[in-house]
Amino acid sequence: MNQMTRPRPAASTMPDPEACWDAFARRDRAMDGRFVGAVLTTGIYCKPSCPARRPRRENMLFLPDPAAARAAGFRACLRCRPDEAGRDRLAVEAARALIAGAETPPTLDEVATHAGYAPHHFHRLFKRETGMTPAAYARALRAERLKAALGEEGSSVTQAIYEAGYNAPSRAYADAERHLGMTPSAWKDGGRDVEIRYALVPTSLGTALVAATEKGLCRISFDEDEADLRRRFPHAQIWPADARLAAMAKQVAALVDDPAAGADLPVDVNGTAFQQAIWAALRAIPPGETRSYAEIAAAIGKPGAVRAAGTACGDNGLAVLVPCHRVLRSDGGMGGYAYGLERKRALLAREKKG
């Protein structure tokens, strides 16, 4: 048939129609698998990122999934193959479950075979959906388990290492330094003997606290001072800035004035695998653009974790450098920002000017 009729959309967790249209107009790949767009005049349904020319808004209907579109009489687009978007997402979820349940991290070949894809293709697919490679995801999960095990009363460092799934302490120490920001023994002892340098830097949006370990920046914030830093890292050695940190702090101040410019600065922050995936998704948002909390959750393969995504944005310890100010509510509202909505509006306005 050439002219389709409008069925009643099924109840679902898909975004509202205007949010769907916005994602469809932007060809937002992060929304693939969350809904499909059906074109009334052609009888074809597409995934949001379809490269085909966009129809008029009044000729578009948004449905929760390909099954609903087929039930309404639409057929799949041969160009973007929307039926595969849901399959891709399910494959990534299956791979995540395999990695989470394995005693030792599976190889890429094993993960790809389990998901039913060629290794090189699945490597790209997994990173696109989660913001991390399968190997990085496995390392982050083990580091998260190590963090939890180190916090258990009465457990030794060695016991925690093996309970987290490591075969050797050397690998645990390497991962922990990357994900916890310190060695397992230092984490167990509340960060004792970790050296942190800090500076209070005047910026156009107020004084910023910039702090770093020898590995990289561990804190960028507004309205905080040395006392706040000591409360956050109670057992660390806190020192004033040296020349290295002073140079990084200067770059941070410049970034506040021009957040669209970006900065290639080393970082040293700890976080769970989920938080790290969220922060990676934030850094992937192009300057001058925004995403909703729902879109960020979907981008890492967790469309139902919208509230948790918002919490992870709030836990971001590197203001401006990790641009959580680029995330809005689904209705376009500003949402929250740890350092005040006026600063959030100012950062967004500066990016748009750029």
Backbone torsions as a table, in degrees:
resi	resn	phi	psi	omega
1	MET	NA	153.3	-177.7
2	ASN	-96.0	-26.6	-178.2
3	GLN	-122.4	118.2	-177.9
4	MET	-90.3	156.4	175.8
5	THR	-99.1	162.0	-177.5
6	ARG	-91.6	109.2	174.6
7	PRO	-78.9	167.1	176.0
8	ARG	-81.9	120.6	-178.4
9	PRO	-61.8	140.7	178.6
10	ALA	-72.9	152.0	176.7
11	ALA	-63.8	136.3	-177.4
12	SER	-162.1	179.6	176.9
13	THR	-98.0	13.2	179.4
14	MET	-65.0	156.4	178.2
15	PRO	-62.3	166.7	177.4
16	ASP	-69.5	160.9	-174.4
17	PRO	-53.9	-39.2	-178.1
18	GLU	-70.9	-36.1	175.7
19	ALA	-66.4	-36.8	176.4
20	CYS	-63.1	-45.2	-179.7
21	TRP	-62.8	-40.5	178.7
22	ASP	-62.0	-44.5	178.9
23	ALA	-65.3	-39.4	179.9
24	PHE	-65.7	-42.0	-179.4
25	ALA	-66.2	-32.2	-179.9
26	ARG	-88.3	-1.9	-176.1
27	ARG	53.2	50.2	-173.5
28	ASP	-76.4	105.3	-178.4
29	ARG	-63.0	-29.7	-179.2
30	ALA	-63.2	-19.9	-178.3
31	MET	-94.2	-3.3	176.7
32	ASP	-58.5	133.0	-179.6
33	GLY	93.9	-13.3	-179.6
34	ARG	-92.8	-23.7	175.9
35	PHE	-167.7	170.8	173.3
36	VAL	-128.0	153.1	176.3
37	GLY	-105.1	123.6	-178.8
38	ALA	-106.5	134.7	-177.1
39	VAL	-101.0	116.0	-174.9
40	LEU	-64.2	-32.9	-174.8
41	THR	-80.5	-23.4	-178.8
42	THR	-109.7	-19.0	-178.4
43	GLY	76.7	18.7	-177.5
44	ILE	-111.3	144.0	173.2
45	TYR	-116.4	145.8	-173.7
46	CYS	-132.7	160.9	170.7
47	LYS	-85.1	159.6	-174.3
48	PRO	-54.8	-34.2	-175.8
49	SER	-85.9	6.9	-178.0
50	CYS	-52.2	131.5	-177.5
51	PRO	-78.6	-4.8	-176.8
52	ALA	-65.7	159.7	178.7
53	ARG	-60.3	139.4	-176.3
54	ARG	-80.1	136.8	176.2
55	PRO	-79.7	178.3	176.3
56	ARG	-71.1	149.7	-176.1
57	ARG	-58.1	-39.8	-176.2
58	GLU	-69.1	-13.0	178.2
59	ASN	-97.8	7.6	-177.9
60	MET	-105.1	141.2	174.4
61	LEU	-131.3	136.9	-178.2
62	PHE	-112.0	130.2	-176.4
63	LEU	-127.4	154.3	-171.4
64	PRO	-66.5	-28.3	-176.2
65	ASP	-163.0	169.3	180.0
66	PRO	-58.9	-35.2	-179.3
67	ALA	-61.0	-42.0	179.1
68	ALA	-66.1	-37.0	178.9
69	ALA	-66.5	-43.2	178.8
70	ARG	-65.5	-37.7	179.0
71	ALA	-64.0	-28.2	179.2
72	ALA	-85.7	-0.4	175.9
73	GLY	99.0	7.5	178.7
74	PHE	-88.8	159.0	177.2
75	ARG	-120.5	154.7	-173.8
76	ALA	-71.1	142.8	175.1
77	CYS	-67.8	131.0	-179.5
78	LEU	-79.6	-12.1	-178.0
79	ARG	-86.7	-48.6	-177.3
80	CYS	-98.6	-11.3	177.4
81	ARG	49.4	67.4	-174.8
82	PRO	-63.3	-24.5	179.8
83	ASP	-64.9	-22.5	-178.2
84	GLU	-80.9	-18.5	-179.1
85	ALA	-63.3	-45.1	177.3
86	GLY	-65.4	-38.1	178.5
87	ARG	-63.9	-40.9	178.2
88	ASP	-60.8	-44.8	-178.2
89	ARG	-64.9	-40.6	177.7
90	LEU	-65.1	-37.1	179.2
91	ALA	-64.6	-41.1	178.6
92	VAL	-65.4	-41.4	177.8
93	GLU	-61.6	-40.2	178.1
94	ALA	-64.4	-39.3	179.2
95	ALA	-66.7	-41.5	178.4
96	ARG	-61.5	-40.8	178.7
97	ALA	-65.5	-39.7	178.0
98	LEU	-61.9	-46.9	-179.1
99	ILE	-63.8	-42.4	-178.1
100	ALA	-66.1	-32.2	-176.9
101	GLY	-89.9	-6.7	-176.4
102	ALA	-83.2	140.3	177.2
103	GLU	-69.2	-37.7	174.5
104	THR	-124.2	146.8	-176.0
105	PRO	-57.8	126.9	177.4
106	PRO	-70.8	157.4	178.2
107	THR	-75.6	165.3	177.3
108	LEU	-59.6	-41.1	178.7
109	ASP	-59.8	-42.8	-179.6
110	GLU	-65.6	-42.6	-179.8
111	VAL	-65.9	-44.7	-178.6
112	ALA	-65.3	-41.2	178.3
113	THR	-62.0	-42.5	178.7
114	HIS	-61.1	-36.9	-179.2
115	ALA	-83.0	-15.9	179.1
116	GLY	85.3	29.4	-179.3
117	TYR	-128.3	162.1	171.8
118	ALA	-70.3	142.8	-175.0
119	PRO	-54.1	-49.1	-175.9
120	HIS	-64.6	-36.0	179.5
121	HIS	-71.5	-41.8	-176.9
122	PHE	-70.3	-31.2	176.7
123	HIS	-58.1	-46.0	178.6
124	ARG	-68.1	-41.6	-179.0
125	LEU	-62.6	-46.6	-178.1
126	PHE	-62.4	-43.1	-179.8
127	LYS	-67.4	-37.1	178.7
128	ARG	-63.8	-39.0	-176.4
129	GLU	-80.2	-33.5	-172.8
130	THR	-112.4	-14.8	-175.2
131	GLY	82.0	2.6	-178.3
132	MET	-138.4	153.6	172.4
133	THR	-76.5	162.5	176.3
134	PRO	-55.9	-40.6	-179.4
135	ALA	-66.0	-42.4	179.3
136	ALA	-66.0	-37.2	178.2
137	TYR	-63.6	-43.1	178.9
138	ALA	-63.3	-42.2	179.2
139	ARG	-63.9	-41.4	-179.7
140	ALA	-65.2	-38.7	178.0
141	LEU	-63.2	-44.6	-180.0
142	ARG	-64.9	-39.4	178.5
143	ALA	-64.9	-35.7	177.3
144	GLU	-65.5	-42.0	177.7
145	ARG	-64.7	-38.9	178.4
146	LEU	-62.9	-42.9	178.7
147	LYS	-58.5	-44.6	179.6
148	ALA	-65.7	-42.7	-178.7
149	ALA	-65.5	-37.0	179.2
150	LEU	-67.0	-24.3	-180.0
151	GLY	-85.0	-6.3	-178.8
152	GLU	-74.9	135.9	-179.5
153	GLU	-63.2	129.9	173.7
154	GLY	85.8	-5.5	-178.6
155	SER	-86.1	141.0	176.9
156	SER	-85.0	164.9	178.1
157	VAL	-61.7	-44.8	-179.4
158	THR	-61.5	-44.3	179.1
159	GLN	-61.8	-43.0	-179.7
160	ALA	-62.7	-38.3	-179.6
161	ILE	-60.5	-47.4	-177.8
162	TYR	-75.2	-31.7	176.5
163	GLU	-65.4	-29.0	179.9
164	ALA	-78.0	-8.1	176.3
165	GLY	102.2	13.3	177.6
166	TYR	-87.7	142.0	177.4
167	ASN	-89.0	-17.2	-178.3
168	ALA	-149.9	143.1	179.6
169	PRO	-59.4	-32.3	-176.6
170	SER	-59.3	-42.5	179.6
171	ARG	-67.2	-38.0	178.9
172	ALA	-63.3	-42.9	-179.3
173	TYR	-66.1	-38.7	179.2
174	ALA	-64.4	-45.3	179.5
175	ASP	-67.2	-41.4	-177.2
176	ALA	-64.1	-38.6	178.6
177	GLU	-64.4	-31.1	-179.8
178	ARG	-78.2	-42.3	-171.0
179	HIS	-100.6	-29.2	-179.1
180	LEU	-97.4	-15.5	-178.9
181	GLY	82.6	4.2	179.2
182	MET	-164.8	170.8	-179.6
183	THR	-72.6	161.0	179.1
184	PRO	-55.8	-41.4	-179.1
185	SER	-66.2	-36.9	177.6
186	ALA	-66.9	-40.9	177.3
187	TRP	-62.2	-43.2	180.0
188	LYS	-60.0	-33.5	-176.3
189	ASP	-99.2	26.6	174.5
190	GLY	70.9	25.6	178.2
191	GLY	81.9	15.6	-179.2
192	ARG	-58.9	138.1	176.5
193	ASP	75.1	3.1	172.3
194	VAL	-80.5	130.2	-177.6
195	GLU	-96.2	127.6	179.1
196	ILE	-124.6	128.5	174.4
197	ARG	-100.3	147.3	-178.8
198	TYR	-142.0	158.9	174.4
199	ALA	-144.6	146.1	172.2
200	LEU	-103.9	113.7	-168.6
201	VAL	-112.9	124.4	174.5
202	PRO	-69.7	130.9	176.7
203	THR	-131.5	171.6	179.7
204	SER	-69.1	-10.5	177.5
205	LEU	-113.9	19.7	179.7
206	GLY	108.2	174.0	-178.0
207	THR	-70.6	131.9	179.0
208	ALA	-111.2	137.5	171.6
209	LEU	-89.1	125.9	177.7
210	VAL	-124.4	121.6	-177.2
211	ALA	-134.3	150.5	-177.5
212	ALA	-151.6	148.2	167.3
213	THR	-88.8	-175.8	177.7
214	GLU	-66.5	-18.4	-178.5
215	LYS	-87.4	-31.0	-178.2
216	GLY	163.1	-175.0	-177.0
217	LEU	-64.6	130.8	178.4
218	CYS	-115.4	-10.9	179.3
219	ARG	-158.8	128.3	167.5
220	ILE	-132.2	120.8	-176.1
221	SER	-152.8	164.4	173.2
222	PHE	-110.0	157.2	175.2
223	ASP	62.5	26.8	176.3
224	GLU	-127.4	157.7	179.5
225	ASP	-137.7	-166.8	-177.7
226	GLU	-58.8	-39.0	-179.7
227	ALA	-61.5	-40.8	177.6
228	ASP	-64.5	-39.9	179.7
229	LEU	-64.2	-41.0	179.4
230	ARG	-67.1	-34.1	176.6
231	ARG	-68.7	-34.5	-179.2
232	ARG	-74.3	-35.4	179.7
233	PHE	-125.0	74.4	-169.0
234	PRO	-64.7	-25.4	-176.4
235	HIS	-109.4	6.7	179.9
236	ALA	-83.4	160.3	173.0
237	GLN	-89.3	115.6	-175.5
238	ILE	-102.9	124.6	-178.0
239	TRP	-131.3	154.9	174.1
240	PRO	-63.5	166.5	-176.1
241	ALA	-62.9	143.0	167.3
242	ASP	-100.8	-173.6	-176.3
243	ALA	-62.5	-38.0	-178.9
244	ARG	-62.5	-49.1	-178.3
245	LEU	-68.5	-37.1	179.4
246	ALA	-58.6	-38.3	178.4
247	ALA	-66.9	-41.7	178.3
248	MET	-66.4	-39.5	-179.9
249	ALA	-62.9	-36.3	176.9
250	LYS	-62.9	-39.2	177.5
251	GLN	-67.4	-37.1	178.3
252	VAL	-64.2	-44.0	178.8
253	ALA	-60.1	-40.1	178.0
254	ALA	-66.1	-34.0	-180.0
255	LEU	-67.4	-33.5	176.6
256	VAL	-62.9	-40.7	178.9
257	ASP	-69.9	-35.0	-177.4
258	ASP	-136.2	75.9	-175.7
259	PRO	-65.1	-15.8	178.8
260	ALA	-78.4	-15.4	-175.9
261	ALA	-70.7	-32.3	-177.3
262	GLY	74.6	166.1	179.2
263	ALA	-155.2	135.8	179.4
264	ASP	-94.7	84.2	-176.2
265	LEU	-117.7	141.8	177.7
266	PRO	-69.9	144.5	179.8
267	VAL	-127.4	154.7	179.2
268	ASP	-145.9	81.7	-179.7
269	VAL	-124.0	149.6	176.4
270	ASN	-102.3	152.9	179.7
271	GLY	-175.9	159.9	176.3
272	THR	-71.2	169.5	177.5
273	ALA	-58.9	-38.8	179.5
274	PHE	-65.1	-47.0	179.9
275	GLN	-61.0	-43.5	-179.3
276	GLN	-62.7	-38.1	178.0
277	ALA	-65.4	-40.9	177.9
278	ILE	-63.1	-46.1	-178.5
279	TRP	-64.4	-36.3	176.4
280	ALA	-64.8	-39.8	178.2
281	ALA	-65.0	-36.0	177.9
282	LEU	-63.6	-43.4	-177.7
283	ARG	-70.5	-15.7	178.6
284	ALA	-85.6	-9.2	179.0
285	ILE	-72.8	123.0	-179.9
286	PRO	-63.2	143.8	175.8
287	PRO	-55.4	140.5	-179.9
288	GLY	88.2	-8.4	178.4
289	GLU	-111.6	162.2	176.8
290	THR	-131.2	162.5	174.8
291	ARG	-134.6	157.4	174.3
292	SER	-88.1	163.3	176.0
293	TYR	-60.6	-35.8	178.4
294	ALA	-64.5	-39.5	179.7
295	GLU	-67.7	-37.3	178.0
296	ILE	-66.3	-42.3	177.8
297	ALA	-62.4	-42.6	179.3
298	ALA	-66.1	-33.4	-177.0
299	ALA	-64.0	-26.7	178.7
300	ILE	-102.6	14.5	176.2
301	GLY	81.7	17.9	-179.9
302	LYS	-128.3	65.7	-174.8
303	PRO	-61.7	-21.9	179.8
304	GLY	-86.8	-4.4	-174.2
305	ALA	-100.4	45.2	-176.4
306	VAL	-65.0	-45.5	-179.8
307	ARG	-63.3	-42.1	179.2
308	ALA	-64.9	-35.0	176.9
309	ALA	-63.7	-40.4	177.0
310	GLY	-62.9	-40.4	178.1
311	THR	-64.1	-41.8	178.8
312	ALA	-63.9	-36.3	175.4
313	CYS	-62.7	-41.2	179.3
314	GLY	-67.6	-25.9	179.6
315	ASP	-83.5	-3.4	179.3
316	ASN	-59.7	122.0	-178.0
317	GLY	-97.2	4.8	-177.6
318	LEU	-124.2	74.8	-178.1
319	ALA	-54.5	142.0	178.5
320	VAL	72.0	-49.0	179.5
321	LEU	-64.0	-44.5	169.0
322	VAL	-100.6	103.4	-162.8
323	PRO	-79.6	69.2	176.7
324	CYS	-67.3	-13.3	176.9
325	HIS	-68.7	-11.9	-179.8
326	ARG	-86.6	6.8	-178.3
327	VAL	-106.9	128.4	-179.6
328	LEU	-120.5	171.3	172.9
329	ARG	-72.5	161.6	-179.2
330	SER	-61.9	-27.0	179.4
331	ASP	-86.0	5.6	179.9
332	GLY	91.3	-4.8	178.0
333	GLY	-66.7	160.0	-174.3
334	MET	-68.2	-26.0	-176.0
335	GLY	71.5	-151.3	-178.9
336	GLY	-105.9	168.6	173.0
337	TYR	-160.6	128.6	-172.7
338	ALA	-59.7	-25.4	-174.0
339	TYR	-112.7	22.9	174.0
340	GLY	97.5	140.9	-176.8
341	LEU	-67.7	-26.6	178.1
342	GLU	-63.8	-39.6	176.7
343	ARG	-66.8	-40.1	179.4
344	LYS	-61.5	-45.9	178.9
345	ARG	-61.6	-40.9	-178.8
346	ALA	-64.7	-42.8	179.7
347	LEU	-63.7	-43.1	180.0
348	LEU	-65.3	-40.6	180.0
349	ALA	-64.4	-37.9	179.8
350	ARG	-67.7	-36.8	178.6
351	GLU	-67.4	-39.7	-179.8
352	LYS	-66.6	-34.3	177.2
353	LYS	-65.4	-34.8	179.6
354	GLY	-69.8	NA	NA
